[in-house]
Amino acid sequence: MAILSDGEWARLKAALDVARSGAGRPLAEERRTVEAVIWGQRNGAKWRSVPAELGPWWKAAQLHIRWSRAGVWERAFAHLRDAGAPDLGEVFLDGTSIRAHPKAAGAKGGRRRRPLAVRAAAMAPRPVRSAMRRVARSASP
């Protein structure tokens, strides 16, 4: 399963090499793991849904999280933009920029909650007034 063409991968690989600090071990199967990250971002799927041909899902998730925190993705895309080659066709979106369904807007739903004091007062035992006592009192001449 090829996500990027060879030309796209060559441009992205050059940008990633510039963007990374160079510290640490070289990434094994780098192209496959980066393509798994791109697949996940394109589809908006959970990491566990990454196809097996793209390698273990946890490697892609771990790489994405680490490089996001380190700013590698931002520097790589800035390098591509400055080089005049932003034709990868995809941009990573932050989840905060995607509008939610109107029903997911945070309105409070369900049963209304009362403060504890009001709830305790409402549940306290009340004196029982027997209907028979009222009838007995009013019936006497």
N, C-alpha and C positions, 0 to 999 in steps of 0.2 A: 504494500500500500504506500504509494508515493504522495506525499502532501505537497512538497515543493519540487519544482523542476530543478535540474542540475544547475542551471544559471542562477535561479533564485537562491539555491542553497549556497553557491559560491559567494554571492554578494552578502548574504546573511552571515556566513561563516567568517568572512573578512571583518565584518562589523563587530561580531561577537568577540573575535580575537583582540580587536582594538579595545573593546569595552571592558573586557575582563581584566582583573589585576595581574593575572599570571601566577598568583600564589595558589598553592594546593596541587592536587594530583590532576593529571589530564582526564577528561571525562571519556569513559569508554562508550562507544556507540553514540557519539554526540549527535549525529544527524537524526538518528531514529528517536532519541529522547526529545530533541527540540521539535521534531515533527509531531510527537505525541502531545507536547504542550500546545502547539498550534492547533492540532485537531480538537483538543479539549476547549480551547478558547473559541474556535469557530462554531462549535456545536453547542456550547454552553452546558455541556453534560457534566456529570459528576466524574471525579477522577477515576473511580472504579469502572467507568464505562469505556475507558480507552481501549481500543482493539488490541488484542494480544500481539498482532504483527508489529505494533509500535513499541513493544517492550512492556516491562512491568509498570503498572499505573503509578505505583508509589515513587518510582524514579522520576517520572514526569512531574508529579506533584511537588516532590522535594526540590527539584531543579527550579521549577517556577517560583516557589516560595523563596528560596535562597537568592536567586537572581533578582527577584522583585525587591527584596529587602536591601540588597547590595547596590541596586540601581543599574544593573547590567542592561536590562531591557531598554531603559530610557537612554542610556549612553549609546547603545547599539542603534536605536532608531534615530537618534540625533546624528550619529555618524552617517547613516544612510541618507538622511535628509540633506546633510551638508555635502555629501558626495554627489547629490543629484540623482539618486537612485531609489526613490521611495515607492517603486512600483510593485512592492510585495503584495499589495491588494488587501491587506488585513491590518487592522490596528487593534491593539489590546484595549478593551474597555474595562473601566472600573465599574463594579456593580452598582455604585451609588449614582451613576449617570443614567441608569435605565429606569424608566418610569414603571411603577407597579400598577397593578390593576386597581381601579377605584375602590373595590371592596377591601383591598389590602392597605388602605390609607391610614389605618391605626385607630379607627373609630371604635369606641368601646361597645361590645356586643354582649348578648346574653343577658342573664339575670343581673339586675342592678344590686350592687353591694351596699349595705348600710354600715355605718361606723359601728364599732364593737359595742359602745355604750347603748346606742339605739337598738341594736340587735338583742343585747342582753335584756333590756327593758321590755322589748316586745315578746321575749320568750319566757319572762318571769311568770310564775304561777299567779293567776288572778283569783280573787275571791269568787266563789260560785254563789250566784243568787238564784235560788230556786224559784221557779215559776209558781210552785205550790204555795210558798210563803207569801208571795205577793197576792195571790188569789185569796188566801186565808185571811189576810189583813183587810183587804178591801170588802170582803163579804160579811164581816161582822156588823150588826145593827147598832 
